[in-house]
Each structure stands twice: as structure tokens, then as C-alpha cells.
Amino acid sequence: MELKFPSSFLWGASLSSYQTEGDNFNSDWYFWEKEKKLINSNKASNHYNLFKEDFKLAKELNLNSLRISFEWARLYPKKDQFNEEELLHYREVVDTLKSLSIKPVICLHHFTNPYWFYKQGSWLNLKNIDYFLKYLNNVVKNFLEVEYWLIFNEPLVYIYNGFIAGIWPPGIKSFSSAKRVLLNIKTAYRIGYQEIKNIYKDRSSKVSFSKHIRIFKPCRHFSFYLNNLNVFLRDKIFNFSILEDLIKYVDFLAINYYTKEYVHFDGLYGKDCLRYNTNERKNSLGWYVYPDGLYEILVRLKRFSLPIMISENGTSEVKDYLYEDFLFSHLRSLAKALNDKVNIFGYFWWSLIDNFEWDKGF
């Protein structure tokens, strides 16, 4: 099949501030690394100092858009202190993109929080929402030329790892805490969406959040029918519940897609089939490579009648040629969905540069 895409299509790559900039001393993750004796991010990819060179490489790849994030802890090292010097840094970042005719897509929260925010209850504290909205307002007002805003990246991934599994800060394992954090983040998102719309009185802004979506399949052992029940529940809870809750406050769908999971019955949410052996290829993280899943997801998202951006899609491989195989197989799924009249306007590879992958290190 010939791969055909609209001339206006956004071809890009994504990166996040903490994972690439380095020296984010005021973020909760910096202190978490020290406290848990994890691999330290340190300079990460030194993108803070090398962003001009990195963006030049993006231009040489003929990319016309980049999805980046701002580090809240840089801009607000203290809760009542807005760092004008760091604002000028991010102004230079955006101006550099514009000078290269690369459209910026900006994410405001990519998992990390200021340490002071973390110390006063993080997203468990309802009053903390006001601090996030203050950050949102001050940033957006200074970058009115930016068209696309992502308020949060993968809120359910953040909540699961930080408040259920407890492997990310603040290291809590509590479903009740997770539910409260979800409620507060959804509240912050709804208010933040409205405030961005109020700032852009001409309605030229497009606002969303990046939603990680996975394909869930039943294990072929245990009870196949009960496994299907857990697949249905995971799909409903993880993939679509937050989208359906916030769909009135979304101008486009931003979808992160990587893999599928096999599930077997074990209570409400089920368990992953960790010992389930198939002949399917896995990447170096042990994730199944399933390009058909991207097509399956895109066709299902058509019911929302909103334009769709693939805000992350990528892999981690030991052999370089496997990256090319992953990329083109997923682009074929993308082209197939376009041919089926799914309204897709952009594709962003994760990631532009190698990065620090949280608790997994580099």
C-alpha cells in the first residue's frame, strides 16, 4: 500500500523536559532519585544547553513540528517565585523552533512537579490546583503564538505509577488516594482548558491532553471468557473513561500508542500474563510490537468526531534496523486509518533524542 498523507500533515517527534534537559534540581523526581538510590538523571541529554543543535537535527530530518514540555519546577522553583530567567530560556526555545519553521506543540505537565508542590501534598491536596493554574496562566500568556497545548501527559500512567504501584513519587499505594488525585487532575484540566480559552479570545488555541492507549487481549489459558471480562474492563477504565469524562473540554485527541497487553482474570482489573509465550516480537523493554493495534485504536476513536494527533509512538531496540521496521509498520496502520476516513492530522515519534526513562534509567 502506498503511504499517502495530506500536505498539511504534522510530522514530528516528542520529548519531555525532565527526561532530556538535565539539572532539574527543583523537581520532585530529582529528590526521588536520591531518596530511592535510583540511577540519577544528572545532565540527562543536556538538551537544556543543546536545544539549538537538537532542533537543527530535527529540521534536517524534514520534521515540521516538535512536541516539547516546559518544566514547572524551573519556572516556579518556589511556590510564589516566577523565574523570569527560565521564562526567557523557554522563549528562546520556542523562537528557535519558529525560526526553523517547526510548529511547537507544548505540554505543561509531563509527570514532574516542583519539590515544594510535592512536599505540600502534591495532587492529593485540592488547594494545590490553584498553584498549577497559576503556572498554566503565566506560561500561556507569554506564548500566545502557540496553537497546540497539552495540559497533561498520560494522567492515568502518572496516577498508577505514583499512587497505586508506588514506584514513582510520591510512592503511595492506595486506590482511594489514586481516586482523589484523578478527581483533582480532572478538575485542574477542566479549569485549565477554560482559562486557556479565555486567554485566547479569538479561539485560535487548540487544547487537549495526551492519553496513553493500549490494546488489551485475553490470554489463551486460564478461563478465556473471564479473561475477556478483564479485557473489557481494562479497556473501559484505562483507555476510555477519562476521555469520555473530559470530551467536552478537548479540541483534538492526542494519543500515545506503544504496545498491547495480554490479560488473565484476577478480580476486577485482572493481571498481565507475564509468562505468556507467543511468537510475537517484543522490544528491548519486553513490550509487544503490535502495529495493527494503532489502526484498531484509530478506528474506534472515530466515534468522538474529533481530529487526532498521535502524540507519541516509538520503541526501544537493541538493533537499529528494528526502529525502521517499527516506524514503517505503524505508518502503514496510520495510512490505512486515513484511507478509512479517520481524521488524523499529525504523527510524533517518541523520542527526538535518547532520554532518561524514569525508574528504568537511560
Residue pairs with C-beta under 8 A, 6 or more apart in sequence:
1 332
1 335
1 336
2 335
3 331
3 332
3 335
4 335
4 338
5 334
5 335
5 338
6 345
8 345
9 345
9 346
9 347
10 64
10 65
10 103
10 105
10 309
10 345
10 346
10 347
10 348
11 62
11 63
11 64
11 65
11 346
11 347
12 63
12 64
12 65
12 66
12 67
12 102
12 103
12 105
12 346
12 347
12 348
12 349
13 58
13 61
13 63
13 66
13 67
13 348
13 349
13 350
13 351
13 352
14 66
14 67
14 68
14 311
14 312
14 348
14 349
14 350
14 351
14 352
15 47
15 66
15 67
15 68
15 69
15 351
15 352
15 353
15 355
16 68
16 69
16 107
16 110
16 111
16 153
16 351
16 355
17 24
17 68
17 69
17 70
17 71
17 74
17 110
17 112
18 24
18 27
18 29
18 41
18 44
18 69
18 71
18 110
18 111
18 112
18 356
19 41
19 44
19 45
19 110
19 351
19 355
19 356
19 357
19 358
20 44
20 45
20 47
20 48
20 351
20 353
20 355
20 356
21 44
21 45
21 46
21 47
21 48
21 71
22 41
22 42
22 43
22 44
22 45
22 46
22 47
22 48
22 49
23 42
23 43
23 44
23 48
24 30
24 41
24 71
24 73
24 74
24 112
26 73
26 74
26 77
26 114
26 115
26 116
27 71
27 73
27 112
27 113
27 114
27 115
28 73
28 112
28 113
28 114
28 115
28 117
28 118
28 122
28 169
28 170
29 41
29 111
29 112
29 168
29 169
29 358
30 41
30 115
31 115
31 118
31 169
32 38
32 168
32 169
32 171
33 39
33 40
33 41
34 40
36 171
38 359
38 361
39 361
39 362
41 356
44 355
44 356
45 54
45 353
45 354
45 355
45 356
47 54
47 353
48 89
51 93
51 96
52 96
54 352
54 353
55 66
55 96
55 97
55 100
55 102
56 100
57 352
58 66
58 100
58 102
58 352
59 100
59 101
59 102
63 102
64 101
64 102
64 103
65 102
65 103
65 104
65 105
65 346
65 348
66 97
66 102
66 103
66 104
66 105
66 348
66 352
67 104
67 105
67 106
67 107
67 150
67 311
67 312
67 348
68 93
68 97
68 104
68 105
68 106
68 107
69 106
69 107
69 108
69 109
69 110
69 153
70 90
70 106
70 107
70 108
70 139
71 86
71 112
72 108
72 109
72 112
72 113
72 114
72 117
72 132
72 135
73 112
73 113
73 114
73 115
74 83
74 86
74 89
75 82
75 83
75 86
75 87
75 90
75 135
75 138
75 139
76 82
76 83
76 114
76 131
76 134
76 135
77 83
77 114
78 116
79 114
79 116
79 117
79 120
79 131
82 138
87 142
90 139
90 143
91 142
91 143
94 104
94 106
94 143
94 145
94 146
97 103
97 104
98 104
98 145
103 147
103 148
104 146
104 148
105 146
105 148
105 149
105 150
105 309
105 311
105 346
105 348
106 143
106 146
106 148
106 149
106 150
107 149
107 150
107 151
107 152
107 153
107 210
108 135
108 136
108 139
108 149
108 150
108 151
108 152
108 192
109 132
109 151
109 152
109 153
110 153
111 153
111 154
111 157
111 158
111 168
111 358
113 122
113 123
113 169
117 128
117 131
117 132
118 169
118 170
120 128
121 128
122 128
122 162
122 169
122 170
122 181
123 181
123 184
123 185
124 170
124 172
124 177
124 180
124 181
124 184
125 184
126 184
126 187
128 184
129 184
129 187
129 188
129 191
132 188
132 192
133 188
133 191
133 192
133 195
136 151
136 192
136 195
136 196
137 195
137 199
140 146
140 149
140 195
140 196
140 199
141 199
144 199
144 200
146 205
147 204
147 205
147 206
148 205
148 206
148 208
148 252
148 309
149 196
149 205
149 206
149 207
149 208
150 207
150 208
150 209
150 210
150 254
150 311
151 188
151 189
151 192
151 193
151 196
151 207
151 208
151 209
152 158
152 185
152 189
152 209
152 210
153 209
153 210
153 256
154 210
154 211
154 212
154 256
155 182
155 185
155 186
155 189
155 209
155 242
156 182
156 211
156 212
156 238
156 242
157 212
158 168
159 178
159 181
159 182
159 185
160 178
161 167
161 168
161 359
162 168
162 169
162 170
162 171
162 172
162 181
163 170
163 172
163 173
163 174
163 177
163 178
163 181
164 173
164 174
164 175
164 178
165 173
166 172
166 173
167 359
168 358
168 359
172 178
182 242
186 242
186 245
186 246
189 209
189 246
189 249
190 246
190 249
193 207
193 249
193 250
194 249
196 205
196 207
197 203
197 205
197 207
199 205
205 251
206 251
206 252
207 249
207 250
207 251
208 250
208 251
208 252
208 253
208 254
208 309
209 246
209 250
209 254
210 254
210 255
210 256
210 311
210 312
211 239
211 242
211 243
211 253
211 254
211 255
211 256
212 256
212 257
212 258
212 312
213 239
213 255
213 256
213 257
213 297
214 238
214 239
214 257
214 258
214 259
214 260
214 261
214 293
215 259
215 260
215 261
215 290
215 293
215 296
215 297
216 230
216 231
216 234
216 235
216 238
216 239
216 260
216 261
216 262
216 263
217 231
217 260
217 261
217 262
217 263
218 224
218 227
218 228
218 230
218 231
218 262
218 263
218 264
219 227
219 262
219 263
219 264
219 273
219 276
220 276
221 264
221 273
221 276
222 264
222 265
223 265
226 265
227 263
227 264
227 265
227 270
229 265
230 263
230 264
230 265
230 266
230 268
230 269
230 270
231 263
231 270
233 268
233 269
233 270
234 261
234 263
234 269
234 270
237 269
243 250
243 253
243 304
247 304
247 306
250 306
251 306
252 306
252 307
252 308
252 309
252 345
253 301
253 304
253 306
253 307
253 308
253 309
254 308
254 309
254 311
255 297
255 298
255 301
255 308
255 309
255 310
255 311
256 310
256 311
256 312
256 313
256 350
257 293
257 294
257 297
257 310
257 312
257 313
257 330
258 287
258 312
258 313
258 314
258 315
258 350
259 287
259 288
259 289
259 290
259 293
260 288
260 290
260 293
261 272
261 288
262 272
262 273
262 276
262 278
262 288
263 270
263 271
263 272
263 273
264 270
264 271
264 272
264 273
264 276
278 288
280 288
280 289
280 290
281 288
281 289
282 288
282 289
283 289
283 315
283 316
283 317
283 322
283 326
284 316
284 317
284 318
285 316
285 360
287 315
289 315
289 326
289 329
291 326
291 329
291 330
291 332
291 333
292 333
293 333
294 310
294 313
294 330
294 333
294 334
294 337
295 333
295 334
295 336
295 337
298 308
298 333
298 334
298 337
298 342
298 344
299 337
299 340
299 342
301 308
301 342
302 341
302 342
302 343
306 343
307 343
307 344
307 345
308 342
308 343
308 344
308 345
309 344
309 345
309 346
309 347
309 348
310 334
310 344
310 346
310 347
310 348
311 346
311 348
312 348
312 350
313 330
313 347
313 348
313 349
313 350
314 326
314 349
314 350
314 351
315 322
315 323
315 326
316 357
317 323
317 326
327 349
331 347
334 344
334 347
337 344
338 344
354 362
355 362
356 362
